[in-house]
């Protein structure tokens, strides 16, 4: 008996949501209708797909196997639909872009108006996440990564090299003094990213500047958000190292230790092989390269 696509669609929604109720909300179906579809699919396959318990649903081993295949099939179908509906002459349709929270919120989002003015038939979904979404599974169409891509089989283009700036508020430096050497950071409050899926390697390099390797100084505050770090520094909390793509946002802060040697951030634009001929990807890539060249001019 061939598998029913409608039942598979319902199964996938339940597997991702973990409950009949939440899946029904996303599908605009009642809980009982969703339950009947799953029961019918289990009877057709003659295997249980879910363990039912008080807190929700858990996939069985057979359910896990089916969901992996269904997820891949629906991802491929979505990719195909995207490419078939796109105009060859003019970029149109939705483009899902993922990047690190700080870069997306502070640098990319304020510039999207210039992109949309040139390409009004494109809509952008901006997914800000310091963990990496799976492009092969169509969690996003393209990504801007702050390191060489780790995921295989992705087309990649190096688009920028960023540095860092150590900054503090004038009020903080007035009360705590201005460090002249990296070793003097020991007597200052530092604001760091913390070890929570950091979007950039060596993001907390400032904790080891001027110290023996492996003996970092302790931060006064750790926070998993560059925008929040910026606000904390602006409030007078302490010093922080922030990427220099934030130049416009840190213009009101005071540079500290400007001659300090810092790591580099290598930024890459990446997308799946299937999107190679997408007009939307091409125009967004060109926009990104142009804007970053303006930043680094």
N, C-alpha and C positions, 0 to 999 in steps of 0.2 A: 504493500500500500504506500503510495507516495506521501511524503510529509506535507501537511497543510501549512502554507506560508503564514496565514493569519495566526494559526496556533503557535508557530515558531516565533512570530513577532511578540505575541503575548508572553510566551515562555521567556524570551530574552529580557523583556521588561521586568518580569517577576524576579528573574535571576539577578538583575542589576539592582533592583529596589529592595529585595529581601523580604517583601511582603505583598500579599494580594491587594491590600488597601492602597499602598503607595503606587503600585503598578497600575491599578485601576485609575488613579488620579491622573497619571501621565498619559494613559490611553483613552481617557474619558469613557471608561466602562465601569460598571458596578463591580463590587468585590465578588458577588456571586457569579457574575458572567466570567470574570477572570478565572475563578476557581473551577468552573465547569470546563473552560478551555484547557486548563492544565490537566484536569482529570481525564479528559478525552485524549489528550496527547500521550499521557502515561499509559492509557489503555491501548492506544494504537501501537505504541512501542513495546508494551508488555514489560516495562521497567519503571521503578520509582525514580522520579527526577528530583524530588525534594524530601528532606526530613522536616516534618512539621513539629514545632515546639512552641511553648508559650510566648517566647520573645520574637518569634518570626520564623523564617524559612532558611534552611541551609541546603545547598546543592548536594546531592549524592555524588558518588564517583561517576556514575553514568551521566548525571546532570552536568557535572563539570566538563566532561568530554563533549557533550552536545553544545554547551554554551560557548566553549572555545571555538567550535566550528561556526556556530551561528553568528558570533561576534565578528569573526573574520569575513563571513559572507556578506553581512550587512554593511561592514566597512567598505568592502569592495564595491557593493552596489551603490553606496553613497558617493564613492569616488567616481564611478562610471557616470552616475546621474549628473554630477558636477561638471564633468568634462563634456558630456553630450549637450548640456544646456548652455554652455558658454559660447558666446559669439567669437568667431575667429577675428573679426575686424575690431571689436571693441570689448574691453574688459567689462564684465557684468557678473552679478551674483554675489554670494556671501563668501568671504575669505576669513577663515579662523586662524588667528595669529596668536602664538603663545611665546611668552618670554618671561624673564625674571621679574619679580614684583617691582623692585626699585627702578630698573631700567624702563619698564613698561609704564609705571605710574608717573615718573618724574621726567623722562625724556621722550618716550614714544607717544603717549596719549596726547600731550599738548600740540603735537605736530600733525596729527591725523587730519586736521581740517584742511591742510594744504594738499594732502593726498586726495581727499574726497572732492575738493574743488576741481581737480583735474579728472577724476574718475567718478562722476556722480552715480553711475549705475552699479558701483561696487558697494557692498555693505561690509563692515568690519566687525567681527566678534573677537574681542581682545581678551585672552585667557592668561591672567597673571598668576604664575605659580612658580615657586622656587624649587619644586620637584619637576622632573621632566615628563611631560605628557608624551604618549606614544604616537608618533606620527604615522607609523606603519598601520596602526589600528584606527587611524582617522580621528584620534582625540583632538587633533588640530591639523591644519593644512600645511602651515609653515611655522618655523621657530627661529627666534634669535637667541642664540646660546652664548654664554660668556666663557666658553671653553671649546676646544675641538669636540665635535659630536662623538658620543660614545656608541650611539645606536648604529649598527651596520646598515649598508645599502641606502644611505641617504646622500643626496647631492648636497654639497657644502661649498660655500664661498666665504672666504675671510673678508670681513667688511670694515673692521676697525681695530685699532689698538688703543686701549685706554690706560691711563695712569691713575694715581691716587693723590689726594691732597689732605693733609692734616689740618684740621680747622678747629676753632673754638670761638665762643662769643667774646666780645670786648669786655663784658662784665665779668665773665669767668676769669679771663687773664688778668684783669685789674685786681681781683681778689687773690688769685692763686699764683700769679707770676707767669712769665712766658719762658718755656724751656728753650735753652740755646743748644743743647746737645741731646741726643736720643736717650742717654743714660738718665737724664733729669726727668724723663717721663715716669720714673718710679714714684715720684712724689705728686703725681697728678691723677685725677679721676679720668678713667677711660670709658668710653661707650663703645661696645663691640657688638658684632652680630650674634654671637653665641653659636653653638654647634647644633643648629636646627636646619638641616638640609641647606647649607649655604650655597648661594647661586654662583659663587666665584671661588676658585681655589685660593688659598692663602688670604682669605678675606680679613682675618684677624692678625695680619702680619705686624701690626703696630704693637701688639702685646710682647713681641720678641725683639723689637728694634732696640739696639744698644744693650742686649743681654746675651748671655751664653745660649746656644741652641738647646732647646728642650727645657728651658726654665722661664716660661712666659710670666709676665706680671699679670696680676688679677685685675679684671675689669670691675668698675664700680657698678655698671649696668650692662646686661646683655639683653638684646631685643632682636627678634627675627624679622626685621623690616628696616630697609634703608630709609624710607620716609620717616619712620618713627625715630630712627637714630638722628636724622637731621633736626627734627623738632626738639629732641632732647638736648642736642648741642646748642641750638638756638636759644633754649630756655636758660642756658648757663650751667647745665649739669656737668659738663666736662669736655674733653677732647675726643675727636674721632677721626679716623681715616675714611674718606668718602671718595668714590670714583669721580674722576674729573669730567665725566659727561654731565655731572650735576653742577657745572660751573655757574649757570644762571641761578640755581637755587641756593648756592652757598656764597653768592656775591656779597651778602651782608655780614659774613663771618670773617674772622681774621686768620690768614694763613699762618701756620706754625711749622718750624723746621722745613722751610721750602727747599733746602738742598739735600734733604734726606733721600737716599736711594730707595725706590719703591718697586714692588713687583709690577708686572704688566697684566692687563686683562685683554685677551684675544677674543674678539666677537665674531661669530659665524652666523650666516643666514643659511638655513638648512630646510630641505623639503624632500618628500619621497620621489622616487624615480617616476611614478605614475603622474606626477604633477609637472613634469618637465615641460610639456607643451601648453600649460595653462597660461592664458593671457593675464589673468588676475595675479598669478604668482610673478610673472615677468614685470608687470608694471609696479607691483609693490616692491620687488627687489630693486628696480631702478630708482624708485622714490627713496628707499632706504639708503642706497649708496650715495645718492645726491645729498641727502640731509646729513649723513655722517661726514662726507667730504667737507661740507660747509662748517661742521663742528670742528674739524681738525685742521682747517685751513690756517 
